[in-house]
Amino acid sequence: MSTKTYIPEHYAPLLNLYDTQKAIGLLKRVFEDTLCGNLRLRRVSAPLFVEAASGLNDDLNGVERPVSFDIPAAGRDAQVVHSLAKWKRMALHNYHFPVGEGLVTDMNAIRRDEIPDNLHSIYVDQWDWEKVIAPRDRNVDYLKTTVRAIVSAMADTQKTLQSVFPQLSVLPQIQRDVSFVTSQELEDLWPDASAKERENNWVKDHPTTFLMQIGGALKSGKPHDGRAPDYDDWTLNGDILFWDETLDRAIELSSMGIRVDAAALDRQLTVAGCDDRRQLTFHKMLLANELPLTIGGGIGQSRLSMFLLGKAHIGEVQVSTWDDETIDTCQDAGIILL
């Protein structure tokens, strides 16, 4: 397999190895505190694995295999999480969070079928957050307001980082003015382009973008990208994208959305051919309106670190496992993989 690693011409890290570590630590503290303030979130503990029979694991695009193992002492089978999209909603129910407040946690996952490249690793680290909302909040305006609050937290974090590490000031400033566009609008503009090409075409001219409505079929009959049918409402979700000058491409830093209510779950399970999930505990509770209405998402910790520190490869900000060709390519380019 040939490496998918891209080395930007004349690339050189802006921070040395130890300053990179210090900057990552500062970034994570500042961003989490700012995000919690902007969205009214409280920190909780989260699982590394869940019971396979619970239905709480995130099925992502429906084809990724979870890392599974048996627990002889408990007589149960478990799965390392792909994300905490469904677990968080159950946690809000168990903690009895009120409307307008939510939780944030560190999510650490293994995605064994991920194809590693500059932006992807089999190890995934995110801030997973979820917030209880009222029925009146299940609308596009509320979604957009939340997106702007997250972007503001990112921009404030960048400002702090650049004050402590002036070397980072050569990087473009995050634009707080968010461009909102739907996946169908991108397909209408570039019907013959791939999904990633459409994103690059748009985000290059709109450096801070929220791409909305991902998961459902477009006019072409294909979705812009896959989404599991049982967490985001495909009409009220999206990705936060930025233009990354280091990699000269659009980079996704967050996937998020207003979550399915009973009606949206019923509809999306049928469309996705996943009606068998109706018998799982989480899905039964949701269809019976026993879980709170929520909005939530995941924000990549390594991705945000890459972006704010001007790094070219995700292995510069996280420890993972790479193929020999990637290791050799990075070594030849002077890129230190942690």
Phi, psi and omega in degrees: 000125179282147183292146176261011182286131179251128178253111179298144179297135179063023181291135173214132180301143179279336180238146175285180188299313183286322176297327176300315179296318179296318182293322178298316179300315178296314181304312184295321179293312184293315183295315181298316179298318181291318178299315180299321178293318182290325186251359182061061181247152175236143184282137175225167175273153184223158181278151169276333180216158180228163177293136182299326185278356185281337185076010185274343180288149178279127181271002177049240180270004176088358182242345182287136180270124176288153172284117187243151177202156178265154177241092185304320183294333181258348183066033183232159171253139183234161177228134170294135186294148167272321170197181184247027187305316182271324180302320183299321182292321176295322179296319178299322176296314183291326180277351181059046177294140178279165176301135178095355178236160184203190184234159172222146181208161172279126176250122176242125186226161171240122176245091191296334183265004176296143176262107186295141173204202182303326187251350187239142178218158175288342175263129182237129176234127183223157157273114174262128182227154180206143187221138179282134179233164177270160178307325181292344182273356181279072182209166184295323181298318179295320177300314182295320179299320179293319177301315180297325179292323178291315178299321178298319178296321178294316181295319178295322178295318177300319180298317179295314180302315184289337175285329180273325180238086184302338179302333183281352184291348177285345180283147178300144178284141176298129176276123182282344179280106187273134173268126179254129182212148180264158178297328178291322178297323177292320178294323178297323180286319183227072186296335183263000181269159175285167180301316181292324177296320177298316179300313180298317180302317184283311189291333177301325179265348180227081194299338173239111188229142167246112181269116190258159172064072181245130177131320179278160179291139176272184180300332179288347183095353181245145174285157175298320178201161181281145172217138175301147185278354191245016169233294178284143164282118187297345177268353186225040181226185177167181179239138172271120184240143174231156173273120182263109182293329181295315182265352180056051181197167174285142179230132179271126178252344180204137168248131188202174175168168169286132188280162180298140164266186184300318182293316180293321178297314179304315182292314186286328176297320180291314180300321183276356182069034184241035182297339179296338181288347181300340182271354179281152186305311182301314185290323176300315180296319182292317180293336178268009180060036180263355179250151181291153170287136185217165167233146181189179180182180175239139179238118186294120179290314178291322179298314180295322178297314177306309187295313184283340179258001177069033181274151182265340184222139182297335178292349175281347184233000177212157178263125179211195178242136185230156176286161185301321183293320177297316179301314181294318180298316180292319180299316180297330182268002181077019179268123181267116175272129182293000000 
